[in-house]
Amino acid sequence: MISVREVQSNEKKLINEIVSIHLNTFEGFFLTFMGRGFLNQMYKSYCDYEYAGLLVAEDGNKTLGFLAYSSNFSGLYKYMIKTKIIPFAWYSIGAFFRKPSAFMHIIKAFLKPGEAKRKERYVELASIGVDPKSKSKGVGSKLIDELKNRVDFKKYAYITLETDAIDNDLAIHFYEKNGFVKKRQYATSEGRKMLEYRYRKSGNHK
C-alpha cells in the first residue's frame, strides 16, 4: 500500500534514495549535472527550511517517489546560501571545471526567486519524481494530493509549477489530469520554452 509522508532532514539514507530517483528521472537537466552531492544538500534544505518541505511516497520500505515544495523560494535560497555555502561552493566548483558556463547558470538560479515576486501568496511545486519502476501506479498523483491537503488555501491563492513546453506531453497531461491549469508560456534567457501551471482549490479565487 502506497503512503505519503514528510521527510526529516536526519533521514540521510532516504534523502540519498530521493537523489537517486532525481538522477534517474531528470537526465540531462541542469540540477542533475550539478551532481549527487549538490542534490543531497539541496533536498536536505527543503527539509530544514521552515517554509519548504520534502514529501516521499513509500510502499513498505521501498521509496517510490518524492515531491519538493516551498512557499518562499527567495527565503529558501537565502537559507541555502547562509547555512550551506561551503558545500554548495565546493560542488559548484566541480561543476564549473566540468562546464564553465555552469557557473552563470548557478548564479541565475539563485537570483531568480528574488525576481519572481507576486502580489498573491502561493506555494511552488519545485520538483516531483517517481522511480521509473513505479510509473503508472498513481504515485505522482498521490504526492500531489498530499501537497494539496497540506496547503492552507485560506493563506495561499494557488499552487504553481513550471514545466517544459516542448516534447513534454506526458508531464503536461499528468499535471492537467491533476487539476493544474495553464497560466502562461514564456521563454528563459537561454531560449528554453516553458509553461507555468496553477492549481486553485474550487471556490478559492483570492
matplotlib code that plots the C-alpha trace (Angstrom):
import matplotlib.pyplot as plt

x = [0.0, 1.4, 1.7, 3.0, 4.7, 7.2, 10.9, 13.0, 16.5, 18.2, 16.9, 20.2, 19.6, 16.2, 17.4, 20.1, 17.4, 15.4, 18.6, 18.9, 15.3, 16.0, 19.1, 17.1, 14.1, 15.8, 18.6, 20.2, 18.8, 21.0, 20.5, 21.3, 24.6, 25.4, 25.8, 24.7, 26.5, 24.8, 21.4, 21.8, 22.4, 19.5, 16.9, 18.1, 17.5, 13.9, 13.6, 15.3, 13.8, 10.6, 8.7, 9.5, 9.0, 10.0, 7.4, 8.1, 5.9, 6.6, 5.4, 6.7, 10.4, 10.6, 10.9, 8.7, 8.8, 9.2, 7.9, 9.7, 7.8, 8.2, 6.0, 9.0, 11.6, 13.5, 13.8, 14.8, 17.6, 18.9, 18.7, 20.7, 23.4, 23.5, 23.7, 25.3, 27.5, 30.7, 29.3, 27.4, 30.5, 32.5, 30.1, 29.7, 33.4, 33.4, 30.6, 32.5, 35.5, 33.4, 31.5, 32.5, 29.1, 27.5, 28.7, 26.5, 23.6, 24.1, 24.1, 20.9, 19.2, 19.9, 18.8, 15.6, 13.5, 14.2, 12.9, 9.7, 7.7, 3.9, 1.1, -0.6, 0.9, 1.4, 3.2, 5.5, 5.8, 9.6, 10.3, 8.5, 10.0, 8.9, 11.1, 10.9, 10.0, 6.9, 5.5, 1.7, 0.9, -0.6, 2.5, 2.8, -0.9, -0.8, 2.2, 0.2, -2.9, -0.9, 0.5, -3.0, -4.1, -1.2, -1.6, -3.9, -5.8, -7.0, -3.4, -2.2, -4.0, -2.7, 0.0, 2.2, 4.7, 6.8, 7.5, 8.9, 6.6, 8.3, 8.5, 6.8, 3.4, 3.3, 4.2, 1.7, -1.1, -0.2, -0.4, -3.7, -5.1, -4.3, -6.2, -3.5, -4.4, -2.0, -1.4, 1.2, 4.0, 7.4, 11.0, 14.0, 17.1, 18.6, 15.6, 14.0, 10.2, 8.4, 4.8, 3.5, 0.6, -1.5, -3.9, -6.6, -8.9, -12.5, -14.1, -10.7, -10.4, -8.3]
y = [0.0, 3.4, 6.0, 9.6, 11.5, 14.3, 13.6, 14.6, 16.1, 13.4, 10.6, 10.6, 7.2, 8.3, 11.6, 9.7, 7.4, 10.5, 11.9, 8.6, 9.0, 12.5, 11.5, 8.7, 11.0, 14.2, 13.0, 15.9, 18.6, 21.3, 20.2, 16.6, 17.9, 19.5, 16.0, 13.9, 15.9, 19.2, 17.5, 16.0, 19.4, 20.9, 18.4, 18.4, 22.2, 21.6, 19.5, 22.1, 25.3, 26.4, 27.4, 24.3, 20.6, 17.3, 14.5, 10.9, 8.1, 4.7, 1.1, -0.5, 0.1, 0.9, 4.5, 5.2, 8.9, 12.4, 16.0, 19.1, 22.4, 25.8, 28.8, 31.2, 30.4, 33.6, 32.8, 29.2, 30.2, 32.7, 30.0, 27.6, 30.2, 31.2, 27.7, 25.6, 28.0, 25.9, 22.6, 24.3, 26.2, 23.0, 21.2, 24.3, 24.5, 20.9, 21.7, 24.8, 22.8, 20.2, 23.0, 26.7, 28.0, 26.2, 29.0, 31.6, 29.2, 28.7, 32.5, 32.9, 30.1, 31.7, 35.2, 34.1, 33.6, 37.2, 38.4, 36.4, 38.5, 38.4, 40.1, 36.8, 34.3, 30.9, 27.5, 26.3, 22.7, 22.7, 19.1, 15.8, 12.5, 8.8, 5.8, 4.5, 1.1, 2.5, 4.5, 4.2, 3.3, 6.6, 7.6, 11.1, 11.8, 10.7, 13.0, 15.9, 15.1, 15.2, 18.6, 19.9, 18.6, 20.4, 23.8, 26.2, 27.8, 30.5, 31.7, 30.8, 31.6, 28.6, 26.0, 26.8, 24.8, 25.2, 22.6, 22.3, 23.3, 21.2, 17.4, 17.1, 15.8, 13.1, 15.5, 18.2, 15.6, 14.5, 18.0, 18.7, 15.4, 16.5, 19.8, 22.2, 24.9, 26.5, 30.1, 31.2, 30.2, 32.0, 31.6, 31.6, 33.8, 30.7, 30.3, 27.3, 27.4, 26.8, 26.6, 27.8, 25.8, 26.7, 24.8, 26.7, 25.0, 25.1, 28.2, 29.8, 33.0, 35.2]
z = [0.0, -1.0, 1.7, 1.6, 4.4, 5.1, 5.1, 8.1, 7.5, 9.6, 7.2, 5.2, 3.6, 2.4, 1.0, -0.9, -2.4, -3.4, -5.1, -7.0, -8.2, -9.3, -11.2, -13.0, -13.7, -14.8, -17.1, -18.9, -16.7, -15.1, -11.4, -12.4, -14.0, -10.6, -9.2, -6.2, -3.5, -4.6, -4.8, -1.4, 0.1, -1.8, -0.8, 2.8, 2.7, 1.8, 5.0, 7.2, 5.9, 7.7, 4.6, 2.5, 2.6, 1.0, 0.6, 0.0, -1.4, 0.0, -0.2, 2.9, 2.9, -0.8, -1.8, -4.9, -5.5, -4.0, -4.2, -3.1, -2.5, -0.9, -0.1, 0.0, -2.7, -2.1, 1.6, 0.8, -1.5, 1.1, 3.7, 1.5, 0.9, 4.6, 6.0, 3.2, 1.3, 1.8, 0.4, -2.3, -3.3, -3.3, -5.6, -7.8, -8.4, -9.5, -12.0, -13.1, -14.1, -15.9, -17.7, -17.2, -18.4, -15.4, -13.1, -14.6, -14.6, -10.9, -10.3, -12.3, -10.4, -7.1, -8.3, -9.9, -6.8, -5.8, -9.1, -9.2, -6.7, -7.0, -5.0, -4.2, -1.8, -3.4, -3.0, -5.7, -6.6, -7.3, -8.2, -8.4, -9.4, -9.5, -9.7, -13.3, -12.0, -10.2, -13.1, -13.9, -10.3, -9.3, -7.2, -8.6, -8.1, -4.5, -3.9, -5.4, -3.4, -0.2, -1.2, -1.9, 1.6, 3.3, 1.6, 3.6, 0.7, 3.1, 3.2, -0.3, -3.5, -5.5, -6.1, -9.1, -11.1, -14.3, -16.9, -20.4, -23.2, -25.9, -26.1, -22.7, -23.5, -20.7, -17.9, -19.3, -19.4, -15.9, -14.4, -16.2, -15.1, -11.5, -11.8, -12.9, -15.5, -17.9, -16.9, -19.4, -21.8, -21.7, -22.8, -20.4, -21.2, -22.8, -25.1, -23.4, -23.8, -20.5, -19.3, -15.9, -14.5, -11.4, -9.2, -7.3, -4.9, -6.1, -4.8, -4.0, -6.1, -3.9]

ax = plt.figure().add_subplot(projection="3d")
ax.plot(x, y, z, "-o")
ax.set_aspect("equal")
plt.show()
